[in-house]
Amino acid sequence: FFALFGIYLRMLRVLWEALTDLSVVPSLVLIYRRQRHFEFFIGCLQLLSSFLYNLGDALGTPIFLEVEDWHRLTNVSGIAYGLNVLVFLLANQNEAMDHLLRYSGFAAVWIAQIRDKYWMEESQWTLLVLLMFSGFALGKLAARRSAVWRLYRKRNLLLGAVWASCALGAFVVALDDAHDLWRWKHGMAQIFFGAALWWLWQVVPPLHDKSGFLGSGGDLPL
C-alpha cells in the first residue's frame, strides 16, 4: 500500500511540475507574435530546460543530460530571460543598444553562473551582474522618466509587479527543499512568474515594438 501511495505522490509531482512549467507559454506566444526572436529563443530554452529538469528530478532519472545539467541551464536561461524583460521595459529607441544589452546580459549571466558554480543561494558574481544591469536600467529610466511613463500601460505594469513580487517570495520560500519535498511551493512560484511575464510583456505597446509583430493584433488590447 505504501509503495503504491509513494508512486501516486510521485506521479502527482510529475503532473504538477509539468503543468506549472507551462505557465510561461502564454507569454511566449505573446513575444512570438511580436517577433522578439532572441527573447523567444531564451524563453523556449528556459521552458525546455526547466521541464526536463523537473521531470528528471521527479522521476529520479536523467533525461539525455544529467538532472543537474538541466538545472544549470534553467538557472542561466531563467536569469537571462528576466534581463530580457528588463531591457524590453526600457523602451529604447535604439535597436542596436537593445541587441547589445540582450546578448551581453546572456553572456555575463552564463559566465557569472559558472564562476558561482551554478549555486543560487550563494551566487555572488551573478548578483553583481544583476545589480549592474538593474542600476543601468534605473538610471536610464530616471533620465527618460517622463517619456517612458507616458508610454507605459500602468495597469499592466502594476499587475506585473504584484505577480513578480509574489513569485519572488514563493521562490525564496521554495529554496528550502527540506520543507518542499514535493515541490508544491516551487510550482506556485512558477505560476506566479508566468502571470508576471504575461503582464510585463504587455507594458510597452506593440506599436513601439521595433521588430514588428505578426497578425492583426500582435498584442492584446489591455
GITA-V607593 format. One record per pair of residues at least 24 apart in sequence whose C-alpha atoms are under 10 Angstrom apart, sorted by the first residue. I is the first residue (numbers start at 1). J is the second residue. Records with the same first field share a line. If there is no record, write none. Layout:
I: J  J
This chain:
7: 59
9: 182
10: 58  59  60  182
11: 58  59
12: 58  182
13: 54  55  57  58  59  181  182  183  184  187
14: 51  54  55  56  57  58  59  182  183
15: 55  58
16: 54  182  183  184  187  188
17: 50  51  53  54  55  58  182  183  184  186  187  188  190
18: 50  51  52  54  55  187
19: 51  187  190  191
20: 51  184  186  187  188  189  190  191  192  193  194
21: 46  47  48  49  50  51  52  54  187  190  191  193  194
22: 47  48  50  51  190  191  194
23: 47  187  190  191  192  193  194  195  197  198
24: 190  191  192  193  194  195  196  197  198
25: 194  197  198
26: 194  195  197  198
27: 194  195  196  197  198  199  200  201  202
28: 194  197  198  201
29: 198  218  219
30: 197  198  201  202  213  214  218  219  220
31: 198  201  202  213  214  218  219
32: 213  214  218
33: 206  212  213  214  215  216  217  218  219
34: 206  207  209  210  211  212  213  214  215  217  218  219
35: 209  210  211  212  213  214  218
36: 88  209  210  211  212  213
37: 211
38: 81  84  99  102  103
39: 80  81  82  83  84  85  88  102
40: 81  84
41: 77  81
42: 76  77  78  79  80  81  82  84  106
43: 77  78  80  81  82  84
44: 77  81
45: 73  74  76  77  78  81
46: 70  71  73  74  75  76  77  78  79  80  81
47: 74  77  78
48: 73  74  77
49: 73  74  75  76  77  78
50: 74  75  77  78
54: 183
58: 182  183
68: 118
69: 118
71: 118
72: 110  113  114  117  118  119  120
73: 110  113  118
74: 118
75: 109  110  113  118  119  120
76: 106  107  108  109  110  111  112  113  114  118  126
77: 106  109  110
78: 109
79: 105  106  109  110  113  126  130
80: 104  105  106  107  108  109  110  130
81: 105  106  197
82: 130  197
83: 109  129  130  133  134  137
85: 197  200  201
86: 133  134  137  138  200  201
87: 133  134  137
88: 200  201  202  203  204  209
89: 137  141  148  152  157  200  201  202  203  204
90: 137  138  140  141  144  145  148  204
91: 141  144  147  148  151  152  203  204  205  208  209  210
92: 140  141  144  148  208  209  210
93: 208  209  210
94: 210
95: 209  210  211
101: 133
105: 129  130  133
120: 175
121: 172  175
148: 204
149: 204
151: 203  204  205  208
152: 202  203  204  205
153: 199  200  202  203  204  205  222
154: 203  204
155: 199  202  203  222
156: 196  198  199  200  201  202  203  204  222
157: 196  199  200  201  202  203  204
158: 196  199  200  203
159: 195  196  197  198  199  200  203
160: 192  193  194  195  196  197  198  199  200  201  202  203
161: 196  197  199  200
162: 192  195  196  199
163: 189  191  192  193  194  195  196  197  198  199  200
164: 189  192  193  194  195  196  197  199  200
165: 189  192  193  196
166: 191  192  193  195  196
167: 191  192  193  194  195  196
168: 192  193
